[in-house]
Amino acid sequence: MSDPKIFIDSNIWLYRFLVDQDPDPQEDTRKRTIAVSLTNSKDIIISTQVINEVCSVLKRKTNLAEQDIYQLIEEFEEQCNVINLTTVILIFLKKHLF
């Protein structure tokens, strides 16, 4: 049986990439450890919206160079199943999940 696919939202990626997100250092470490563990999983699903949000926040908060942003996008493409969210998909999800 194959591992299940999991969707990882932008906040989890940001806890992986950014330090000092939580004022409590122990809590920050705990959250980062969980985020790293989740994002090291196989069969990760992310959306183009997640990639956009993560890159935008990283660029704003870390002054990440444009070349580094392109590299990150390529890594997402190589290591994750990327879905392009459309209104059709969102309507389908709303009807079937909520």
ROMARZA-140938 format. One record per residue: residue number from 1; z, x, y of N, C-alpha, C in turn. Coordinates in steps of 0.001 Angstrom, whole numbers. Last residue first. Example, Ala and Ser with C-alpha at 12.3 -4.5 7.8 and 13.67 -1.06 7.14 Angstrom:
<rs>
<r><i>2</i><n_w>7080</n_w><n_u>12850</n_u><n_v>-2250</n_v><ca_w>7140</ca_w><ca_u>13670</ca_u><ca_v>-1060</ca_v><c_w>7870</c_w><c_u>12900</c_u><c_v>30</c_v></r>
<r><i>1</i><n_w>7800</n_w><n_u>13190</n_u><n_v>-5690</n_v><ca_w>7800</ca_w><ca_u>12300</ca_u><ca_v>-4500</ca_v><c_w>7800</c_w><c_u>13200</c_u><c_v>-3300</c_v></r>
</rs>
This chain:
<rs>
<r><i>98</i><n_w>2107</n_w><n_u>-17879</n_u><n_v>20031</n_v><ca_w>3147</ca_w><ca_u>-18453</ca_u><ca_v>20909</ca_v><c_w>3236</c_w><c_u>-19951</c_u><c_v>20752</c_v></r>
<r><i>97</i><n_w>94</n_w><n_u>-17044</n_u><n_v>18349</n_v><ca_w>1385</ca_w><ca_u>-16376</ca_u><ca_v>18280</ca_v><c_w>2492</c_w><c_u>-17054</c_u><c_v>19092</c_v></r>
<r><i>96</i><n_w>-2256</n_w><n_u>-18462</n_u><n_v>18697</n_v><ca_w>-1784</ca_w><ca_u>-18209</ca_u><ca_v>17342</ca_v><c_w>-398</c_w><c_u>-17585</c_u><c_v>17269</c_v></r>
<r><i>95</i><n_w>-2791</n_w><n_u>-18761</n_u><n_v>21420</n_v><ca_w>-2882</ca_w><ca_u>-19932</ca_u><ca_v>20539</ca_v><c_w>-2195</c_w><c_u>-19701</c_u><c_v>19202</c_v></r>
<r><i>94</i><n_w>-2511</n_w><n_u>-16120</n_u><n_v>22313</n_v><ca_w>-1659</ca_w><ca_u>-17166</ca_u><ca_v>22850</ca_v><c_w>-1632</c_w><c_u>-18383</c_u><c_v>21920</c_v></r>
<r><i>93</i><n_w>-4576</n_w><n_u>-14857</n_u><n_v>20920</n_v><ca_w>-3190</ca_w><ca_u>-14500</ca_u><ca_v>20662</ca_v><c_w>-2237</c_w><c_u>-15586</c_u><c_v>21152</c_v></r>
<r><i>92</i><n_w>-6821</n_w><n_u>-16126</n_u><n_v>22135</n_v><ca_w>-6583</ca_w><ca_u>-16225</ca_u><ca_v>20695</ca_v><c_w>-5122</c_w><c_u>-15938</c_u><c_v>20367</c_v></r>
<r><i>91</i><n_w>-6503</n_w><n_u>-15246</n_u><n_v>24767</n_v><ca_w>-6446</ca_w><ca_u>-16682</ca_u><ca_v>24474</ca_v><c_w>-6170</c_w><c_u>-16902</c_u><c_v>22989</c_v></r>
<r><i>90</i><n_w>-6879</n_w><n_u>-12467</n_u><n_v>24372</n_v><ca_w>-5616</ca_w><ca_u>-12987</ca_u><ca_v>24907</ca_v><c_w>-5448</c_w><c_u>-14475</c_u><c_v>24626</c_v></r>
<r><i>89</i><n_w>-9524</n_w><n_u>-12384</n_u><n_v>23460</n_v><ca_w>-8431</ca_w><ca_u>-11917</ca_u><ca_v>22594</ca_v><c_w>-7103</c_w><c_u>-12486</c_u><c_v>23070</c_v></r>
<r><i>88</i><n_w>-10802</n_w><n_u>-13358</n_u><n_v>25748</n_v><ca_w>-10971</ca_w><ca_u>-14034</ca_u><ca_v>24460</ca_v><c_w>-9838</c_w><c_u>-13650</c_u><c_v>23511</c_v></r>
<r><i>87</i><n_w>-10230</n_w><n_u>-11498</n_u><n_v>27693</n_v><ca_w>-9622</ca_w><ca_u>-12822</ca_u><ca_v>27805</ca_v><c_w>-9755</c_w><c_u>-13596</c_u><c_v>26500</c_v></r>
<r><i>86</i><n_w>-9578</n_w><n_u>-8399</n_u><n_v>25993</n_v><ca_w>-10441</ca_w><ca_u>-9298</ca_u><ca_v>26755</ca_v><c_w>-9742</c_w><c_u>-10642</c_u><c_v>26847</c_v></r>
<r><i>85</i><n_w>-8666</n_w><n_u>-5127</n_u><n_v>25457</n_v><ca_w>-8209</ca_w><ca_u>-6499</ca_u><ca_v>25637</ca_v><c_w>-9178</c_w><c_u>-7276</c_u><c_v>26505</c_v></r>
<r><i>84</i><n_w>-9779</n_w><n_u>-3020</n_u><n_v>23207</n_v><ca_w>-10112</ca_w><ca_u>-3419</ca_u><ca_v>24564</ca_v><c_w>-9718</c_w><c_u>-4887</c_u><c_v>24718</c_v></r>
<r><i>83</i><n_w>-7749</n_w><n_u>-843</n_u><n_v>21333</n_v><ca_w>-8432</ca_w><ca_u>-2126</ca_u><ca_v>21464</ca_v><c_w>-8662</c_w><c_u>-2421</c_u><c_v>22937</c_v></r>
<r><i>82</i><n_w>-7610</n_w><n_u>2038</n_u><n_v>19417</n_v><ca_w>-7627</ca_w><ca_u>1502</ca_u><ca_v>20777</ca_v><c_w>-8398</c_w><c_u>190</c_u><c_v>20786</c_v></r>
<r><i>81</i><n_w>-5619</n_w><n_u>3594</n_u><n_v>17295</n_v><ca_w>-6635</ca_w><ca_u>2541</ca_u><ca_v>17260</ca_v><c_w>-6583</c_w><c_u>1848</c_u><c_v>18622</c_v></r>
<r><i>80</i><n_w>-5117</n_w><n_u>7098</n_u><n_v>17985</n_v><ca_w>-4698</ca_w><ca_u>5694</ca_u><ca_v>17941</ca_v><c_w>-5908</c_w><c_u>4782</c_u><c_v>17749</c_v></r>
<r><i>79</i><n_w>-6132</n_w><n_u>9658</n_u><n_v>18239</n_v><ca_w>-4956</ca_w><ca_u>9454</ca_u><ca_v>17391</ca_v><c_w>-4534</c_w><c_u>8000</c_u><c_v>17219</c_v></r>
<r><i>78</i><n_w>-8357</n_w><n_u>9690</n_u><n_v>19945</n_v><ca_w>-8415</ca_w><ca_u>10377</ca_u><ca_v>18652</ca_v><c_w>-7305</c_w><c_u>9943</c_u><c_v>17703</c_v></r>
<r><i>77</i><n_w>-7507</n_w><n_u>8270</n_u><n_v>22213</n_v><ca_w>-8711</ca_w><ca_u>7845</ca_u><ca_v>21477</ca_v><c_w>-8748</c_w><c_u>8435</c_u><c_v>20071</c_v></r>
<r><i>76</i><n_w>-5349</n_w><n_u>9856</n_u><n_v>23035</n_v><ca_w>-5128</ca_w><ca_u>8456</ca_u><ca_v>22649</ca_v><c_w>-6296</c_w><c_u>7976</c_u><c_v>21779</c_v></r>
<r><i>75</i><n_w>-6798</n_w><n_u>12175</n_u><n_v>23651</n_v><ca_w>-5818</ca_w><ca_u>12196</ca_u><ca_v>22566</ca_v><c_w>-5481</c_w><c_u>10786</c_u><c_v>22097</c_v></r>
<r><i>74</i><n_w>-8306</n_w><n_u>11286</n_u><n_v>25837</n_v><ca_w>-8992</ca_w><ca_u>11727</ca_u><ca_v>24619</ca_v><c_w>-8037</c_w><c_u>11744</c_u><c_v>23427</c_v></r>
<r><i>73</i><n_w>-6205</n_w><n_u>10841</n_u><n_v>27632</n_v><ca_w>-7058</ca_w><ca_u>9718</ca_u><ca_v>27212</ca_v><c_w>-7792</c_w><c_u>10073</c_u><c_v>25919</c_v></r>
<r><i>72</i><n_w>-5322</n_w><n_u>13489</n_u><n_v>27942</n_v><ca_w>-4432</ca_w><ca_u>12476</ca_u><ca_v>27366</ca_v><c_w>-5230</c_w><c_u>11274</c_u><c_v>26859</c_v></r>
<r><i>71</i><n_w>-7549</n_w><n_u>14604</n_u><n_v>29222</n_v><ca_w>-7120</ca_w><ca_u>15114</ca_u><ca_v>27916</ca_v><c_w>-6227</c_w><c_u>14099</c_u><c_v>27209</c_v></r>
<r><i>70</i><n_w>-7516</n_w><n_u>13194</n_u><n_v>31629</n_v><ca_w>-8664</ca_w><ca_u>13056</ca_u><ca_v>30720</ca_v><c_w>-8297</c_w><c_u>13512</c_u><c_v>29312</c_v></r>
<r><i>69</i><n_w>-5092</n_w><n_u>14204</n_u><n_v>32620</n_v><ca_w>-5233</ca_w><ca_u>12764</ca_u><ca_v>32371</ca_v><c_w>-6389</c_w><c_u>12527</c_u><c_v>31398</c_v></r>
<r><i>68</i><n_w>-5779</n_w><n_u>16847</n_u><n_v>32981</n_v><ca_w>-4738</ca_w><ca_u>16512</ca_u><ca_v>32003</ca_v><c_w>-4772</c_w><c_u>15023</c_u><c_v>31648</c_v></r>
<r><i>67</i><n_w>-7630</n_w><n_u>16562</n_u><n_v>35042</n_v><ca_w>-8075</ca_w><ca_u>17108</ca_u><ca_v>33754</ca_v><c_w>-7065</c_w><c_u>16792</c_u><c_v>32645</c_v></r>
<r><i>66</i><n_w>-5956</n_w><n_u>15701</n_u><n_v>37114</n_v><ca_w>-6974</ca_w><ca_u>14797</ca_u><ca_v>36578</ca_v><c_w>-7481</c_w><c_u>15267</c_u><c_v>35212</c_v></r>
<r><i>65</i><n_w>-2502</n_w><n_u>16574</n_u><n_v>36713</n_v><ca_w>-3862</ca_w><ca_u>16878</ca_u><ca_v>37145</ca_v><c_w>-4854</c_w><c_u>15944</c_u><c_v>36458</c_v></r>
<r><i>64</i><n_w>332</n_w><n_u>14727</n_u><n_v>37585</n_v><ca_w>-501</ca_w><ca_u>15253</ca_u><ca_v>36511</ca_v><c_w>-1920</c_w><c_u>15441</c_u><c_v>37024</c_v></r>
<r><i>63</i><n_w>2514</n_w><n_u>14005</n_u><n_v>39127</n_v><ca_w>1384</ca_w><ca_u>14685</ca_u><ca_v>39759</ca_v><c_w>501</c_w><c_u>15380</c_u><c_v>38721</c_v></r>
<r><i>62</i><n_w>4395</n_w><n_u>12412</n_u><n_v>38024</n_v><ca_w>4422</ca_w><ca_u>13832</ca_u><ca_v>37651</ca_v><c_w>3343</c_w><c_u>14645</c_u><c_v>38345</c_v></r>
<r><i>61</i><n_w>4091</n_w><n_u>9816</n_u><n_v>38961</n_v><ca_w>5439</ca_w><ca_u>10373</ca_u><ca_v>38861</ca_v><c_w>5468</c_w><c_u>11870</c_u><c_v>38586</c_v></r>
<r><i>60</i><n_w>1272</n_w><n_u>9334</n_u><n_v>39016</n_v><ca_w>2107</ca_w><ca_u>9080</ca_u><ca_v>40188</ca_v><c_w>3452</c_w><c_u>9828</c_u><c_v>40125</c_v></r>
<r><i>59</i><n_w>459</n_w><n_u>10019</n_u><n_v>36433</n_v><ca_w>-183</ca_w><ca_u>10654</ca_u><ca_v>37592</ca_v><c_w>687</c_w><c_u>10512</c_u><c_v>38846</c_v></r>
<r><i>58</i><n_w>2068</n_w><n_u>8305</n_u><n_v>34933</n_v><ca_w>2215</ca_w><ca_u>9753</ca_u><ca_v>34801</ca_v><c_w>1601</c_w><c_u>10486</c_u><c_v>35991</c_v></r>
<r><i>57</i><n_w>1061</n_w><n_u>5802</n_u><n_v>35758</n_v><ca_w>2462</ca_w><ca_u>6160</ca_u><ca_v>36022</ca_v><c_w>2650</c_w><c_u>7674</c_u><c_v>35936</c_v></r>
<r><i>56</i><n_w>-1624</n_w><n_u>6017</n_u><n_v>34848</n_v><ca_w>-1318</ca_w><ca_u>5736</ca_u><ca_v>36253</ca_v><c_w>110</c_w><c_u>6162</c_u><c_v>36601</c_v></r>
<r><i>55</i><n_w>-1319</n_w><n_u>6398</n_u><n_v>32091</n_v><ca_w>-1955</ca_w><ca_u>7429</ca_u><ca_v>32922</ca_v><c_w>-1627</c_w><c_u>7241</c_u><c_v>34400</c_v></r>
<r><i>54</i><n_w>-98</n_w><n_u>3948</n_u><n_v>31382</n_v><ca_w>562</ca_w><ca_u>5229</ca_u><ca_v>31122</ca_v><c_w>-16</c_w><c_u>6322</c_u><c_v>32022</c_v></r>
<r><i>53</i><n_w>-2080</n_w><n_u>2057</n_u><n_v>32176</n_v><ca_w>-724</ca_w><ca_u>2037</ca_u><ca_v>32748</ca_v><c_w>-29</c_w><c_u>3380</c_u><c_v>32581</c_v></r>
<r><i>52</i><n_w>-4298</n_w><n_u>2820</n_u><n_v>30558</n_v><ca_w>-4395</ca_w><ca_u>2805</ca_u><ca_v>32014</ca_v><c_w>-3015</c_w><c_u>2869</c_u><c_v>32668</c_v></r>
<r><i>51</i><n_w>-3230</n_w><n_u>2414</n_u><n_v>27992</n_v><ca_w>-3699</ca_w><ca_u>3749</ca_u><ca_v>28398</ca_v><c_w>-3754</c_w><c_u>3843</c_u><c_v>29916</c_v></r>
<r><i>50</i><n_w>-2779</n_w><n_u>-349</n_u><n_v>28140</n_v><ca_w>-1659</ca_w><ca_u>577</ca_u><ca_v>27948</ca_v><c_w>-2055</c_w><c_u>1983</c_u><c_v>28395</c_v></r>
<r><i>49</i><n_w>-5419</n_w><n_u>-1276</n_u><n_v>28362</n_v><ca_w>-4468</ca_w><ca_u>-1541</ca_u><ca_v>29441</ca_v><c_w>-3267</c_w><c_u>-598</c_u><c_v>29348</c_v></r>
<r><i>48</i><n_w>-6481</n_w><n_u>-660</n_u><n_v>25940</n_v><ca_w>-6983</ca_w><ca_u>83</ca_u><ca_v>27097</ca_v><c_w>-6057</c_w><c_u>-117</c_u><c_v>28296</c_v></r>
<r><i>47</i><n_w>-3750</n_w><n_u>-625</n_u><n_v>23598</n_v><ca_w>-4847</ca_w><ca_u>-1266</ca_u><ca_v>24320</ca_v><c_w>-5312</c_w><c_u>-357</c_u><c_v>25455</c_v></r>
<r><i>46</i><n_w>-3041</n_w><n_u>670</n_u><n_v>20334</n_v><ca_w>-2773</ca_w><ca_u>551</ca_u><ca_v>21766</ca_v><c_w>-3970</c_w><c_u>-130</c_u><c_v>22414</c_v></r>
<r><i>45</i><n_w>-1615</n_w><n_u>1144</n_u><n_v>17228</n_v><ca_w>-2574</ca_w><ca_u>368</ca_u><ca_v>18007</ca_v><c_w>-2115</c_w><c_u>393</c_u><c_v>19451</c_v></r>
<r><i>44</i><n_w>-1241</n_w><n_u>3605</n_u><n_v>14742</n_v><ca_w>-790</ca_w><ca_u>3038</ca_u><ca_v>16019</ca_v><c_w>-1942</c_w><c_u>2294</c_u><c_v>16665</c_v></r>
<r><i>43</i><n_w>-1302</n_w><n_u>4921</n_u><n_v>12211</n_v><ca_w>-1847</ca_w><ca_u>3577</ca_u><ca_v>12408</ca_v><c_w>-1283</c_w><c_u>2883</c_u><c_v>13642</c_v></r>
<r><i>42</i><n_w>1798</n_w><n_u>6707</n_u><n_v>12070</n_v><ca_w>368</ca_w><ca_u>6588</ca_u><ca_v>11790</ca_v><c_w>-39</c_w><c_u>5148</c_u><c_v>12051</c_v></r>
<r><i>41</i><n_w>4114</n_w><n_u>7836</n_u><n_v>14611</n_v><ca_w>3714</ca_w><ca_u>7023</ca_u><ca_v>13470</ca_v><c_w>2210</c_w><c_u>7085</c_u><c_v>13269</c_v></r>
<r><i>40</i><n_w>4940</n_w><n_u>8976</n_u><n_v>16862</n_v><ca_w>4453</ca_w><ca_u>9896</ca_u><ca_v>15843</ca_v><c_w>4005</c_w><c_u>9153</c_u><c_v>14589</c_v></r>
<r><i>39</i><n_w>6023</n_w><n_u>6960</n_u><n_v>18326</n_v><ca_w>4681</ca_w><ca_u>7403</ca_u><ca_v>18702</ca_v><c_w>4127</c_w><c_u>8481</c_u><c_v>17779</c_v></r>
<r><i>38</i><n_w>8569</n_w><n_u>6714</n_u><n_v>17135</n_v><ca_w>7588</ca_w><ca_u>5627</ca_u><ca_v>17056</ca_v><c_w>6172</c_w><c_u>6112</c_u><c_v>17323</c_v></r>
<r><i>37</i><n_w>9731</n_w><n_u>9212</n_u><n_v>17842</n_v><ca_w>9603</ca_w><ca_u>8800</ca_u><ca_v>16438</ca_v><c_w>8536</c_w><c_u>7716</c_u><c_v>16283</c_v></r>
<r><i>36</i><n_w>9663</n_w><n_u>9055</n_u><n_v>20614</n_v><ca_w>8920</ca_w><ca_u>10120</ca_u><ca_v>19932</ca_v><c_w>8698</c_w><c_u>9742</c_u><c_v>18473</c_v></r>
<r><i>35</i><n_w>11391</n_w><n_u>6859</n_u><n_v>21012</n_v><ca_w>9996</ca_w><ca_u>6807</ca_u><ca_v>21456</ca_v><c_w>9148</c_w><c_u>7862</c_u><c_v>20756</c_v></r>
<r><i>34</i><n_w>13813</n_w><n_u>7869</n_u><n_v>20012</n_v><ca_w>13187</ca_w><ca_u>6691</ca_u><ca_v>19388</ca_v><c_w>11706</c_w><c_u>6629</c_u><c_v>19741</c_v></r>
<r><i>33</i><n_w>14187</n_w><n_u>9944</n_u><n_v>21862</n_v><ca_w>14103</ca_w><ca_u>10235</ca_u><ca_v>20432</ca_v><c_w>13429</c_w><c_u>9087</c_u><c_v>19683</c_v></r>
<r><i>32</i><n_w>14435</n_w><n_u>8486</n_u><n_v>24215</n_v><ca_w>13306</ca_w><ca_u>9411</ca_u><ca_v>24057</ca_v><c_w>13100</c_w><c_u>9756</c_u><c_v>22577</c_v></r>
<r><i>31</i><n_w>16819</n_w><n_u>7118</n_u><n_v>23782</n_v><ca_w>15568</ca_w><ca_u>6371</ca_u><ca_v>23967</ca_v><c_w>14346</c_w><c_u>7268</c_u><c_v>23751</c_v></r>
<r><i>30</i><n_w>18595</n_w><n_u>9307</n_u><n_v>23614</n_v><ca_w>18474</ca_w><ca_u>8350</ca_u><ca_v>22512</ca_v><c_w>17142</c_w><c_u>7605</c_u><c_v>22602</c_v></r>
<r><i>29</i><n_w>18304</n_w><n_u>10476</n_u><n_v>26149</n_v><ca_w>17960</ca_w><ca_u>11236</ca_u><ca_v>24937</ca_v><c_w>17739</c_w><c_u>10307</c_u><c_v>23757</c_v></r>
<r><i>28</i><n_w>19304</n_w><n_u>8388</n_u><n_v>27713</n_v><ca_w>17945</ca_w><ca_u>8872</ca_u><ca_v>27920</ca_v><c_w>17458</c_w><c_u>9632</c_u><c_v>26687</c_v></r>
<r><i>27</i><n_w>21910</n_w><n_u>8292</n_u><n_v>26812</n_v><ca_w>21039</ca_w><ca_u>7133</ca_u><ca_v>26584</ca_v><c_w>19577</c_w><c_u>7536</c_u><c_v>26746</c_v></r>
<r><i>26</i><n_w>22787</n_w><n_u>10756</n_u><n_v>27771</n_v><ca_w>22825</ca_w><ca_u>10468</ca_u><ca_v>26327</ca_v><c_w>21901</c_w><c_u>9304</c_u><c_v>25978</c_v></r>
<r><i>25</i><n_w>22446</n_w><n_u>10488</n_u><n_v>30585</n_v><ca_w>21686</ca_w><ca_u>11483</ca_u><ca_v>29821</ca_v><c_w>21674</c_w><c_u>11228</c_u><c_v>28308</c_v></r>
<r><i>24</i><n_w>21995</n_w><n_u>7644</n_u><n_v>32399</n_v><ca_w>22906</ca_w><ca_u>8208</ca_u><ca_v>31401</ca_v><c_w>22127</c_w><c_u>9193</c_u><c_v>30522</c_v></r>
<r><i>23</i><n_w>19769</n_w><n_u>6792</n_u><n_v>33808</n_v><ca_w>20789</ca_w><ca_u>7575</ca_u><ca_v>34513</ca_v><c_w>21794</c_w><c_u>8247</c_u><c_v>33567</c_v></r>
<r><i>22</i><n_w>16623</n_w><n_u>7301</n_u><n_v>32251</n_v><ca_w>17875</ca_w><ca_u>6544</ca_u><ca_v>32258</ca_v><c_w>18929</c_w><c_u>7398</c_u><c_v>32953</c_v></r>
<r><i>21</i><n_w>14641</n_w><n_u>9126</n_u><n_v>32485</n_v><ca_w>14303</ca_w><ca_u>7736</ca_u><ca_v>32787</ca_v><c_w>15551</c_w><c_u>6872</c_u><c_v>32914</c_v></r>
<r><i>20</i><n_w>14537</n_w><n_u>11923</n_u><n_v>31968</n_v><ca_w>15439</ca_w><ca_u>11361</ca_u><ca_v>32990</ca_v><c_w>15030</c_w><c_u>9964</c_u><c_v>33435</c_v></r>
<r><i>19</i><n_w>11062</n_w><n_u>12538</n_u><n_v>31243</n_v><ca_w>12500</ca_w><ca_u>12760</ca_u><ca_v>31036</ca_v><c_w>13264</c_w><c_u>12142</c_u><c_v>32191</c_v></r>
<r><i>18</i><n_w>8137</n_w><n_u>11146</n_u><n_v>29764</n_v><ca_w>8957</ca_w><ca_u>11407</ca_u><ca_v>30946</ca_v><c_w>10415</c_w><c_u>11638</c_u><c_v>30559</c_v></r>
<r><i>17</i><n_w>6942</n_w><n_u>10640</n_u><n_v>27262</n_v><ca_w>6384</ca_w><ca_u>11661</ca_u><ca_v>28145</ca_v><c_w>7274</c_w><c_u>12047</c_u><c_v>29324</c_v></r>
<r><i>16</i><n_w>8487</n_w><n_u>8641</n_u><n_v>25970</n_v><ca_w>8111</ca_w><ca_u>9869</ca_u><ca_v>25264</ca_v><c_w>7741</c_w><c_u>10981</c_u><c_v>26254</c_v></r>
<r><i>15</i><n_w>8634</n_w><n_u>6667</n_u><n_v>27858</n_v><ca_w>9884</ca_w><ca_u>7302</ca_u><ca_v>27430</ca_v><c_w>9597</c_w><c_u>8587</c_u><c_v>26659</c_v></r>
<r><i>14</i><n_w>5906</n_w><n_u>6036</n_u><n_v>27883</n_v><ca_w>6494</ca_w><ca_u>6679</ca_u><ca_v>29057</ca_v><c_w>7849</c_w><c_u>7304</c_u><c_v>28734</c_v></r>
<r><i>13</i><n_w>5577</n_w><n_u>4782</n_u><n_v>25407</n_v><ca_w>4861</ca_w><ca_u>6043</ca_u><ca_v>25688</ca_v><c_w>5507</c_w><c_u>6776</c_u><c_v>26861</c_v></r>
<r><i>12</i><n_w>7165</n_w><n_u>2533</n_u><n_v>25930</n_v><ca_w>7536</ca_w><ca_u>3456</ca_u><ca_v>24856</ca_v><c_w>6863</c_w><c_u>4812</c_u><c_v>25072</c_v></r>
<r><i>11</i><n_w>5744</n_w><n_u>1267</n_u><n_v>27980</n_v><ca_w>7109</ca_w><ca_u>1744</ca_u><ca_v>28245</ca_v><c_w>7574</c_w><c_u>2729</c_u><c_v>27180</c_v></r>
<r><i>10</i><n_w>3271</n_w><n_u>504</n_u><n_v>26801</n_v><ca_w>3333</ca_w><ca_u>1617</ca_u><ca_v>27754</ca_v><c_w>4746</c_w><c_u>2139</c_u><c_v>27984</c_v></r>
<r><i>9</i><n_w>3633</n_w><n_u>-221</n_u><n_v>23251</n_v><ca_w>3411</ca_w><ca_u>-575</ca_u><ca_v>24648</ca_v><c_w>3662</c_w><c_u>640</c_u><c_v>25555</c_v></r>
<r><i>8</i><n_w>2118</n_w><n_u>-94</n_u><n_v>20235</n_v><ca_w>3097</ca_w><ca_u>601</ca_u><ca_v>21076</ca_v><c_w>2721</c_w><c_u>402</c_u><c_v>22534</c_v></r>
<r><i>7</i><n_w>1822</n_w><n_u>-1835</n_u><n_v>17268</n_v><ca_w>1381</ca_w><ca_u>-1771</ca_u><ca_v>18657</ca_v><c_w>2483</c_w><c_u>-1096</c_u><c_v>19461</c_v></r>
<r><i>6</i><n_w>1133</n_w><n_u>-630</n_u><n_v>14010</n_v><ca_w>2108</ca_w><ca_u>-1046</ca_u><ca_v>15015</ca_v><c_w>1509</c_w><c_u>-876</c_u><c_v>16404</c_v></r>
<r><i>5</i><n_w>180</n_w><n_u>-1327</n_u><n_v>10675</n_v><ca_w>-217</ca_w><ca_u>-921</ca_u><ca_v>12019</ca_v><c_w>840</c_w><c_u>-1431</c_u><c_v>12995</c_v></r>
<r><i>4</i><n_w>1902</n_w><n_u>-195</n_u><n_v>7737</n_v><ca_w>1479</ca_w><ca_u>-1249</ca_u><ca_v>8665</ca_v><c_w>1083</c_w><c_u>-651</c_u><c_v>10013</c_v></r>
<r><i>3</i><n_w>454</n_w><n_u>1969</n_u><n_v>5270</n_v><ca_w>1456</ca_w><ca_u>1728</ca_u><ca_v>6304</ca_v><c_w>972</c_w><c_u>630</c_u><c_v>7234</c_v></r>
<r><i>2</i><n_w>-839</n_w><n_u>579</n_u><n_v>2186</n_v><ca_w>-928</ca_w><ca_u>1392</ca_u><ca_v>3394</ca_v><c_w>171</c_w><c_u>1024</c_u><c_v>4385</c_v></r>
<r><i>1</i><n_w>0</n_w><n_u>845</n_u><n_v>-1185</n_v><ca_w>0</ca_w><ca_u>0</ca_u><ca_v>0</ca_v><c_w>0</c_w><c_u>889</c_u><c_v>1247</c_v></r>
</rs>
